Amino acid sequence: MKRLFAVLCLLLTGFSSPGQPLYTVKGSVFEEGRPKPLFGVHVFTPGQTAGTVTDPSGFFSLTLPARDSLTLVFSCVGYQTVRQTIPFRQNQQLSVFLPAGQTLAELTVRPATDPEATSRNPQMSQIGISARQLEKIPALLGEKDLLRVLQLLPGVQKGSEGNTGIYVRGGGPDQNLVLLDEAVLYNSGHLLGFFSAFNGSALRNVELTKGGFPARFGGRLSSVIEVNTKEGNAEKLAGEASLGLVSSRLLLEGPLGKSGSGKQPLTFLLAGRRTYIDLITRPFATSRQSGATQTFFYDLNARLTYTLGARDRLFWSGFRSRDAFVNHTQTGNQPLQGSLNWHNTLSTLRWHHRISEQAFVSLSFLYSQYQLKVANDGSSLRDTASLRYELRYRSGIRDIGLKYALEFGQDHHRLHFGLQTIHHRFTPGAVVTTGNVDPATAPRFFIDALESGLYAEDTWQPARHWHLNAGFRLNHFLQLQSGTLPTGGKPPGEANGPGQPRGRPVQYLNPDPRLSMAYQLDSSFSVKMSFAMMNQYAHLLSNTGLGLPADLWIPTTLRIRPQQARQVAIGFAKDFLHPDRPDRNLTVTLEGYYKILKNSISFAEGTSFLTTEPARPAAASQWENNITSGRGWAYGSELFAQKKTGRLSGWVGYTLSWTWWQFPALNGGVKFHPRYDRRHDASIVGIYEIRPGLTFSWTWVYGTGQALTLPVARFSGYENRPASSVNGNPQEQLFGPAPNVKEYGARNGFRAEAYHRLDIGWQFRKQRKALTRTWELGLYNMYNRRNPFYYSLEARDQGAGRHSKSVLYKYSLFPVVPSVSYTLSF
């Protein structure tokens, strides 16, 4: 008992030298040029003997033994590092201003801490990116894309050509927790996934965590992507306008009111982006024109920030995006139409209060909604009666959440506690009707659920060479009710419908232990280790594995258990520092990981969400019969070398990995590789400042081809043809020849060609007084590599009297694609 009491005392008080006077240095960190408090600034002493991080109000506090002078280092992603030396024989209070990252050194990918702290930070598998980094890296059609930059990092696999899907360490696209100002973003793609939903002009920074997750994050298995938007300019009205080949962007920010009594003014930020392809093509196409296609997307960001006093801050953030794809065709005299629409709506209201110099609390109210609609009206081309059919495919998920967090403690021993709860409403389902049946009259099925988490986390430096982050999270999932929305139902949240509670409560209670540690071998070399258990209660059901908008979000049920992952990682971090030549600094990390996945889901063979009968309340959950579950394994190693300073900067990343799945009901129960398994994945990113205002950049990527399921033979046969008379007679089953029946081999038994390409970009920037003009030229896929987009087994005519020959054709999507954009900022 005495030993236990001594350990508890150490945990609460940390280590300090008895008899030596202690003093406290505290203060706030702001952005230079506009007094905006900076959150997440790392404040530490050289050698990392002590350190802390600023809270959302920009406040920091360090208690250290007395000395003649004290040097502090202030570092934040997207800002220049500042060193400040002060006398330290009494308590000190500082106001520190960080210049924005004007130099090239601050425009590159950076770790979550300063380069001097990379080898000492207990958090591993985490990388930070500033918004200014996006401005330098070449992009498809000039669209600065956050997710494409993340795809260039080791451990992050790319999807198919042009797709922004993120696959982290063997996980699927649904296993990434994407947070935009704390609210969950369920679909992060535009234009069928070719561009991301993030407007680079509105972003401040992003952090990607691939392993060793802090306990405050839950609900996903593979990664956490934290995206934060900018705060408005507190000094003056500022803005930015950009014109590109695909879309245009506009941003305005500034103060609302005047500062007084030491308070910061209320600030705002508005940013919008919209494509204009539909506006250009609209005069040349009518709604009945055969083959006419119209598509567009837009997104809007808004943020209000108000400092209520020295201890309180309040902010609201909102996001809205929408995509629409409409295709008009015509068969004979019958016009046909297909459409695909989806949208995201997010809102965050957060209050932050600093209780004391060592403690603060925050409270957040969150709202998130994702909704998908697919409609297809047409006729059966093989049916002589011109059978009409209609498809209505709707899926949605709506969240209303609450987060509470408390943080307190010494700089070398800090505790975090929190509670999170989210009310989910899932509305999965699809209906295909024939004849005179109207799909709009089919009831819509919904499921309500409550997901909660309680966590505790401790960041501790028990000794000079040890840095620890230990945490525990307790998750609870409860299915509340299920039922149907009214006929012609409104979007989720507008009507509750006649919901019915389940006969047997569906609930799960799962623990998530977390641990990360770093042992410092010397001042610049450390060994790191992490372990994390994660549980996921929302699932993405896909027929393709591509992470397309048409994939369906479904909840955990009595038959569909929560997905679970256990991941162990170990690695080394080495900083090659040159005090006299910081432009030669280099950081190298090497990590290995092993992950076990349980209760992964997939469609059973030959099934989908589509049904030819309107949904009935009594059979509303029959879709569960089409789902099968299995397990998986992922393991590999990652090498990351990055140069962050100097005229030439960039990084080299390489991943060697294996991913396996095994489902008793798929592939005869034999293990197989999922579509996104890649044995080798490499990237090289370079940014070279030729002179001030002129920058050349390039990226080269290489990846092993995807694993695909392709037919191995084709033959003639017969098929069933459901049909219905146009006069409403009962349906009958017809049979007819099928000239192109395909025989498929093992699941994902075919390996596509390797993927590789080179992108380059030139950026010309010129500033005159308060205006900055930027021209950017780029080439995507510079050497015109014909990367495979999909394969098809087709017949090739061999001439008269000879049978056709089966040939596997490869189809590519993007040849060399030039881009140009112009940006004006003030």
Summary of the structure (lengths in Angstrom):
residues: 826
radius of gyration: 28.3
end to end distance: 65.8
largest distance: 102.0
contacts: 2816
relative contact order: 0.11
helix: 8%
strand: 58%
